[in-house]
Amino acid sequence: MIDITLQNFEAELIHGSATQPVLLDIWAPWCGPCRTLGPLLEKLEVAYAGRFKLAKLNSDDQPQIAGQLSQMFGVRSIPFCVMFSQGQPVDGFVGALPESQIREFLDKHVPSPDELEAQAELDEAEALLEEGDADAALNKLQAALQADPNNDTARFDLLKLLLEAQDAASAREVFEPVAQRYGLDARLVAAGHWIAAVESSARARSAQALEAAIAANRRDFDARFELAQTHFASGRYTQAMDELLEIIMRDKAWNEELARKTYVAILEVITKPQPKPSAAEAGAGKGTLEIAGKATVPTGDPVVDQYRRKLSMALF
């Protein structure tokens, strides 16, 4: 538990909540319900074992912060609790609620033990990949997914390693549990197309035979798509998109827009994820309550940008 002041507000709430949810309890010494709620929150912080941090703010001592948060949420009474996550106030509740209701509130915003374990494994996997140890990273990603099957980042990263190794059978096994999920993450949709490409390339005709078929008939879309799949499976992404673009320009609707869908999947595969925001990027100005912070403009990849423009021109 920490006490919040104007001096540490940015470090403890804004920056701190970038890595761990922080529940801010706004209270006052004269408030009876506050004296009931405070010990309960401290008990829950211990029970949740690091899944969130409890912060307390004496509204009499820190009226500027308390006033701005109260105005933001339209609340004029205490105790008033605000959950901070990723540098932002995201939810709150008023009054000395019973423990069961507070647990319900917390469970909406704090990670479960399994999610924490999976994230730790994922972080280790990312570090191993940076060191070039793909085998150890693969084991960590498998452990992350076992701990939390809903961790789509771990699932995609695992699929990426398997597909780069041309292990379509293992990738298909990892992908099947989510294949029919409604609203599937775009990266996993892309992985599905990638798996299909690796599977297809194993039985594809030779590059020479495919190029000969295309030379004989520029509208032999089956041969051109087959060639694109072999490029995709082997990591020749721009060559694959070039072939797909030829299909799209001649027949956008071919095979239920399969060329366009595969092209979009390749763009998703080659788009590097945006780096996680640092504590400073998640925060606001020192000594103020500029909750919104500043937006970071991501740096584009020139190849991705170029091929996005090509697709846009072909479609429109």
C-alpha positions, 0 to 999 in steps of 0.5 A: 500500500502506498500513500498518494501525493502530488509529488508521487502521483505520476510515478505511482499511479500513472507510470506504476499502472503501466505494468500493474493495475493500481486501485486508488482509495480516496478517503478522509479521516472523518469519514466513517465508511472510509474507516470500514472500507480501508482495512478491507481493501488492505486485506484484499491487496494481500489476498490478491498477492501482487495482482494489483497495488493499493494506493490511498489518497487523503482527500483533505490533504490532496484536494487537487487530485481528489477534486479532479478525479471526482469531477471526471467521474461525476462523484461527490462523495467518499469513499471513492475508489478508482482503478488505474490501468495502463496509465489511465483511470478506467473504472471506479466505485463509490461507498463501502461495498461488501467484500464480494462486490469488491472482488467482482470489481477487481476480477474485471480489471486485474489479471488472474494467476494463470494470466500472470503466469502466462505473461511471465512465460511470454516475456521470457520467450520474447527475451529468448527470441531476441537472444536467438534461442528459438528452441527455448522460446518455443518451450516458453510459449507452449508453457504460456499457452498451457497456463492461459489458452486465451493468450492470443499473443502467445498462440500467434508467436508459437504459430509463427515459430512453428511455421517458420520451421515449416512444421504445419502439422504442429501449427495446425494442432495449435490453431485448431482450438481457436479456428472457429472462434467468432471475432478471431484476432487478426494475427490468428486469422493470418496464421490460418492462411499461413498454415494453409500456405505451408500445407499447400506448398508441400504438394505444389508443382515446381516453380518452373512448372507453375511459371510455365503455366502462368506464361501460357495463360496469364489468367491461370489464377490457380497456378498463380495462387499456388506459386504465391503459396509456395512463396508465402510458405518459404518466407518470400513475402513480397514475391507472394504478394506480387503474385496475389496482386496480379490476381486481385487486379484481374479478378478481385472476387476470384475464389471468394476473394481468397487472393485478397484475404491471403495478401492481407494475411501476409501483411499482418504476418510481416507487420512488426508489433508496436513496442510496449509503451514505457512507463514514461509514455504511459504517463502525464506531465509531472505534478499534474493530472493530465490523464490522457497523456500524449499519443505516440505515432508509430513508425511505419515499415516502408515495405508494409506501407508500400504493399498496403498502397498497392492493395488499395490501388488495386481494390479502388 
